[in-house]
Amino acid sequence: MKSALDTVIVPIHREGYPFIVLFAVCGFGIGFLWEPLWVLGLILTAWCVYFFRDPDRVTPTRQGLVISPADGVVQSVGKAEPPPELEMPAKPVWRICVFMNVFNVHVNRAPVDGTITKMEYRPGKFLNASLDKASTDNERQCFRIETPTGKEFAVVQIAGLVARRILADVEPGDEVQAGQRIGMIRFGSRVDVYLPPNVVPMVCEGQLAIAGETVLADMGGVKGKEGVREGATR
């Protein structure tokens, strides 16, 4: 069982250490030039540490569940064709878009158990990731994941206005488990999940998602019975 301290002090992603050192050195430098700026340097360094946090997550392990790959807000739930570079059927399927702001955890995770059958990195623009055309125009890293039952998912890391670096921690042929870390995006962006045909989303627009924990869909017992969820702000 985790202690209260464990919920405050969390691991830092290895990609963050160079930035944390840079922020600390710059903060020390500006504070040396003018003492009141020490506080600003300390705040920015603390934010950098916070940005690169990489907490463990408790992932539901029941077979058939589709887990959120990213922290953030479910920005949209609708049908769209998977990215053409993944060479999946060019037919609209349910797509769930999770938008990450600069305060969210930016480590991304696999939504299902399966094998990475294809990965493609595509250069592009750096439009606001909240725009729908960011899915097609922005720089992105795409993953095609096939489950043991033969269902195929597409997961797409999309760069945004501030994000300038998409990192992948897996390679084609790797086997992954739902909730396993697969990469991250530096500094704020979005992750899209394309569901297989006949798999219905179980989240609604505006809902908060937690990477590795929030259930996005269910390929098992309840699929198709509930329909697409609607939400209300209360």
BAKOL-521716 format. One record per atom (N, C-alpha, C, O, CB): x, y, z. Coordinates in steps of 0.2 Angstrom, whole numbers, plus 5000, padded with zeros to 4 digits. Last residue first. Glycine has a CB too. Example, Ala and Ser with C-alpha at 12.3 -4.5 7.8 and 13.67 -1.06 7.14 Angstrom:
2
506449895035 506849955036 506450005039 506750065040 507049975029 506649725039 506249785039 506649845039 507149835042 505749785045 
REM end
This chain:
234
489050954929 488650964936 489150984941 488850994947 488350894938 488850924913 489250954918 488850974924 488251004923 489551024914 488450764906 488250834908 488650864913 488950824918 487450824911 488650654891 488850684898 488450744899 488250784895 489550684899 488350504883 488250574884 488450594891 488350554896 487550594881 489050364875 488850394881 488850474880 489150504876 489350384887 488350254863 488850304864 488650344870 488050374870 488950354858 487750094869 487850154864 488350204867 488650194872 487150184863 487549984877 487450054880 487450104875 487050154876 487950064885 487849874869 487249874873 487049944875 486449964876 487249824879 489149884863 488549884859 487849894863 487349904860 488549834854 489849784875 489949824869 489249824865 488949774865 490449784865 489949714887 489449774887 489449804880 489049854879 489549824892 490949604887 490249594888 489749654887 489149634885 490149584895 492149674877 491849614879 491149624880 490749634876 492149594886 492849784874 492749744868 492349674870 492149634866 493449724865 492449944879 492449874881 492349834875 491849834872 491949864887 493350104882 492850054878 492949984881 493449974885 493050064871 494150174891 493850204886 493250164882 492750194879 494350224881 494450184908 494150134903 493850174897 493350214899 493650084906 495850254916 495150264913 495050214908 495350204903 495150334911 497250204917 496750194922 496050194919 495550154920 496750234928 498150244908 498350184912 497750164916 497750114919 498950184915 497850414911 498250364907 498350304911 498550314917 498850394905 496250474914 496850464917 497250404913 496950354912 496750444925 495150604908 495450534907 496150534911 496450584911 495550514900 493650694910 494350684912 494550614911 494250564913 494550714919 492550734897 492650694903 493450694904 493850694899 492450624902 492250804885 492350844891 492550804898 492650834903 491650874893 491350674878 491750734877 491650774884 491150784887 491450774871 491350514886 491050564883 491450624883 491950634886 490350584886 491650334885 491750404888 491350454883 491150444878 492550414888 491550214878 491150224884 491350284888 491250294894 491350164889 491350174860 491650214866 491250214872 490550214872 491750284864 491250014854 490850074855 491250114861 491350084866 490150064857 491649914840 491849934847 491650004849 491850054845 492649924849 491449904827 490949874831 491149874839 490849854843 490849804830 493149904822 492449914820 492049874826 492249824828 492349874813 494249974835 494149924830 493349934828 492949954832 494249854832 494650144838 494450084840 494250034834 494150064828 493750094844 496050254839 495550224834 495350154836 495750114836 495850234827 496450384849 496450314849 495850294844 495250314845 496250284856 497650514850 497050484847 497050414848 497550384847 496950514840 498250644861 498350574859 497650544856 497150554860 498650524864 499150794861 498550754861 498750684858 499150674855 498050794856 500050914871 499750894865 499150854865 498750864869 500350864861 501450964880 500750974879 500550954872 500850984867 500551054880 502950954876 502650994881 501851014879 501751064876 502951064882 503350804873 503550864876 503150924873 503250924867 504350874876 502550644875 502650704870 502850764875 502550774880 501950724867 503150474876 502850534879 502950594873 503250584868 503250554885 502850294877 503250354875 502950414878 502550414883 503150364867 502250184883 502550174876 502850234873 503150234868 501950164871 502050094897 502250154894 502550144887 502850094886 502850184899 500549994899 501249994899 501450064895 501150084890 501549934895 499149984898 499450024903 500150034903 500450074907 499250004910 499149824892 498749884893 499049924899 499149894904 498049864894 500749774886 500149764890 499849824891 500149884891 500449734897 501549724870 501449774876 500849754880 500449714877 501349844873 502949664861 502249654864 502149704870 502649714874 502249574866 503649734846 503649734853 502949714856 502449734853 503849794857 503549754833 503649684835 503649674842 503649624845 504349664832 504249914832 503849864829 504049794831 504649784831 503849874821 504549974849 504749964842 504249914839 503949874843 505449944841 504450104862 504350044859 504550034852 504650094848 503650014860 504450234865 504850194869 504850114867 505050074870 504750194877 504550394857 504250324857 504750274861 505350274860 504150294850 504150564858 504650504859 504250444860 503750434863 505050524866 504150714850 503750654851 504250594852 504650584848 503250634845 504350884852 504650824852 504250764854 503950764859 505250824857 503650994853 504150994847 504550924847 504950924844 504651054848 502251084859 502551014858 503051014852 502851034846 502050954858 501551194856 502151204861 502551134860 503151144860 501951214868 500551154847 500851224847 501551224851 502051254848 500351274850 500850984845 500451044845 500851104845 501351104842 500051044852 500850814839 501150874842 500750924841 500250924838 501850884838 500050664844 500050724839 500350784843 500250794848 499350734838 500150484843 500350544847 500450604842 500750604837 501050524850 498850374841 499250424837 499450474842 499050514845 498850454831 498450204838 498650254843 499050304840 499550294837 498950224850 497350094832 497850144830 497850184836 497350214839 497650174824 497049914833 496949984836 497450024833 498050004831 497049984844 496249764829 496749814827 496549884830 496049904829 496949814820 496049594834 495749664833 496349714833 496849704836 495249684839 496549474837 496549494830 496249564829 496249584823 496249444826 496749434850 496149404847 496049434840 495549414836 495449424851 497849494855 497849424854 497249394850 497349344847 497949384860 497849644845 497749614851 497749534849 497749514844 497049624854 498949754837 498549704836 498449664842 498949634845 498749654830 499249924834 499249874839 498749814837 498149834837 499149904846 500150044826 499649994825 499749944830 500249914830 499549974818 500550214830 500650144832 500050104829 499450124830 500750144839 501250364824 500750324824 500950254826 501450224824 500450324817 501650534828 501950464828 501350414829 500950424834 502450454834 501650684819 501350634823 501750574823 502150554818 500650624821 501250854815 501750804816 501550754820 501150764825 502450834818 499650894808 500150904812 500650844812 500550784810 499950904819 498550864799 499150904797 499750914801 500250924799 498850974797 497650764804 497950754798 498550804796 498950774792 497450764793 497450814817 497450744816 497850724809 498150674809 496850714816 497150954816 497850934819 497950854818 498550834817 497850944826 495850974812 496350964807 497050944809 497450924805 496351024802 495251004825 495150934822 495650924816 495850864815 494450934819 496251074838 495951084831 495851014828 496350974829 496251124826 497051054848 496351054849 495951054843 495351044843 496151104854 498351084845 498151014844 497451004846 497150954845 498550974850 498751214833 498451194840 498151124840 497751114836 497851244842 500051144823 499451184824 499251164831 499451124834 498851164819 501351114817 501251124824 500651164825 500751214829 501851144827 501451004803 501351064806 501351064813 501351004816 500751104803 502550864801 502050904799 502050964802 502550994804 501350864801 503250694799 503350764800 502650804798 502250784794 503950794796 502750544806 502650584800 502750654802 502350684806 501850574797 503250374809 503250444811 503150494805 503550484800 503950454814 502450224812 502650274807 502650344810 502150364813 502150274801 502350054815 502450124818 502750164812 503150144808 503050124824 501549894818 501749954813 501850014817 501450034821 501349954807 501249814828 501349784821 501649834816 501949814811 500749754818 501449774844 501549834839 501749804832 502249784831 502149884842 500249674851 500849674848 500949734843 500449754839 501049614843 499349684867 499449664860 500149674857 500649674861 499049704856 498249754878 498749704877 498749684869 498249684866 498549644881 497849934876 497649864876 498349814876 498849844874 497249844870 498450064876 497750054878 497549984879 497049964882 497350084873 500050104882 499650064878 498950054880 498850044886 499949994877 500350284886 500250214888 499850174883 499450204879 499950204895 501350424889 500850394886 500850314887 501450284887 500850414878 501750564899 501950494898 501350454895 500850454898 502250454904 501350684904 501450674897 501650604895 501850594889 501850724894 500150744916 500650694914 500750684907 500250674904 500550624919 499650914913 499550844913 500150804913 500650824911 499050824907 500051044911 500051024918 499850954918 499850924924 499551064922 499851084898 500551074900 500551054908 501151054910 500851144899 498550964892 498851024893 499551024896 499750964898 498351074897 498050844880 498450854886 498650924887 498950954882 499050804886 496550774875 496950824874 497350834881 497050834886 496550894873 496150634866 496250654873 496750714872 497350704870 496550594877 494850564856 495450614856 495550634863 495050664866 495350674851 494350424848 494350454855 494950504855 495550474855 494250404861 493450364835 494050394837 493950434843 493450474844 494350434831 492650224827 492650274832 493350294834 493850254835 492350244838 493050234809 492850194815 492850244821 493050304820 493450144816 492850234791 492750274798 492650224803 492250174803 492250324797 494150154782 493450154784 493350194791 493750184795 493050084784 495250094776 495050164775 494350174776 493950194772 495350194768 496149974786 495549984781 495350064781 495250084787 495049944783 497850034787 497249994790 496750014785 496750054781 497150024797 499150094786 498850044781 498349994784 498349934783 499449994779 499650194792 499650134796 499350074792 499350014794 499250144802 499550304784 500250274784 500250204788 500650174788 500750324787 498250354786 498450314780 499050274780 499150224778 498350354774 497450344802 498050374798 498250324792 498350264793 498650394802 495750294801 496450294804 496950324799 496750324793 496650214805 494350404799 494750354796 495450354799 495750404801 494850364788 493150424812 493650454807 494050394804 494050344808 494050504810 491850474823 492050434818 492550464813 492450514811 491550394814 492050534840 491750534833 492050484829 492550454831 491750604830 492350634853 492250564852 491850564845 491250584845 491850534858 493550744860 493050734855 492950654854 493450614856 493250764848 494250764872 494150824868 493550804863 493150854861 494750844864 494450724887 494150694881 493950744877 493350774878 493650634882 495850784894 495150794893 494950754887 495350764882 494950864893 497150684902 496850744899 496150744899 495850704902 497150754893 498350564899 498050604904 497750664900 498050684895 498450624910 498250424888 498450484890 498050514895 497450504896 498450534884 497650304884 498350304883 498650374886 499250384886 498550304876 496350214893 496650284890 497350284890 497750264895 496350344895 496050054888 496250094893 496450164890 496850154884 496750064898 494749934885 495249984882 495350034886 494950074889 494950004875 494549764890 494449834892 495049874887 495549854886 494649844899 494849634887 494349664883 494249744884 493949774880 493649634884 495149564903 495249554896 494649594892 494049584894 495249484894 495549674917 495049624914 495149624906 495249674903 494349644916 496449754923 496749704919 496249654916 496349604913 497149664923 496649924926 496149874926 496449814921 496549834915 495449894924 498149994933 497749974926 497249924927 497449864930 498249964921 498650114942 498350054943 497950034937 497350064937 497950054950 500250194938 499550194938 499350124939 499650074938 499350214931 501650294944 501350224942 500650234942 500350274945 501550174947 502150454936 501850404942 501650344939 501450334934 501250444945 503150544932 503050484929 502750434934 503050384936 503650454925 503450724928 503350664933 503050604929 502750614924 502850694938 503750834921 504150764919 503950714924 504350664924 504850774918 503150934927 502950914920 503150844919 502850804915 503250964915 503850954939 503150924939 502950904932 502550854932 502650984941 505051004935 505050934938 504350904938 504250844937 505250944946 504551124929 504851074925 504851004928 504750954925 505551094923 504051184941 503551164936 503851114931 503551064929 503351224932 505251204948 504751164951 504251144946 504051084946 504451194957 505851294939 506151234940 505651184943 505651124941 506751244944 504951404940 504951374934 505351304934 505151254931 505351414929 505151434954 504451414952 504551374945 504251324944 504051474951 506451474954 506251414958 505551394955 505451334955 506251434965 506451584946 506851534944 506651464947 506651414944 507551544945 505651674954 505451654947 505751584945 505451544942 505551704942 506551684965 505851654966 505551624959 505351574959 505351704969 507551754959 507651684962 507051654963 506951594961 508051694969 507251884956 507151834951 507251764954 507151714950 507551844945 507751964967 507051944967 506851894961 506351854962 506652004965 509151974963 508951934968 508251914968 508051854969 509151964974 509851974947 509452014951 509051964956 508651924954 508952044947 510951884944 510951944941 510451994945 510652054946 510651944934 510551764951 511251804953 511251874950 511551914953 511851754950 509351734945 509351754952 510051794954 510051834958 509251694957 509851694933 509451754933 509351784940 509351844942 508751744930 510551584937 510851634933 510451704934 510751754935 510951614926 509651494943 510151524947 510451584944 510651634947 510751464948 508851474931 508551504937 509051534942 509051594945 508151454941 509751404924 509551474921 509251514927 509251574928 509051464916 509951294932 510551334930 510251404928 510551454930 510951304925 508551244931 508951254938 509551304937 509551354940 509151194941 508351214918 507951264921 508251284928 508251344929 507251234923 509351114916 509351184912 508951234916 509251294916 509151174905 508951014925 509551044926 509651114922 509851164925 510151004923 507750984918 507751014925 508351044927 508351094930 507550954930 508150944906 507751004906 507751034913 507851094914 507050994903 508850824909 509250884906 508850944906 509150994907 509350864899 507750754915 508250774919 508650824916 508850874919 508750714920 506650704907 506650764910 507250794913 507250854914 506050764915 506850584902 506950634897 506950704901 507150754898 506350634892 506550494913 507250504911 507350564906 507850604907 507550444908 505250554923 505450524917 506150544915 506350604916 504950544911 505250534941 505350584935 505550544929 505950494929 505850634937 504050464953 504650464949 504650514943 504150544941 504750394945 503450574966 503350524961 503950524957 504350574956 502750534957 502850624980 503450614977 503450564972 503350504974 504050604983 501450614983 501750674982 502350674978 502550704973 501850714988 501250484986 500750514981 500950584979 500750614974 500050514984 502150444995 502250424989 501750454984 501950454978 502050344989 501550505007 502150535004 502250514997 502550554992 502750525008 500550415010 500350485008 500950515004 500850554999 500150525014 501050255004 501050305009 500750375006 500750385000 501650315013 500350114996 500750174995 500550225001 499950225004 500550214989 500449945000 500050005000 500450065000 500950075004 499550005006 
REM end
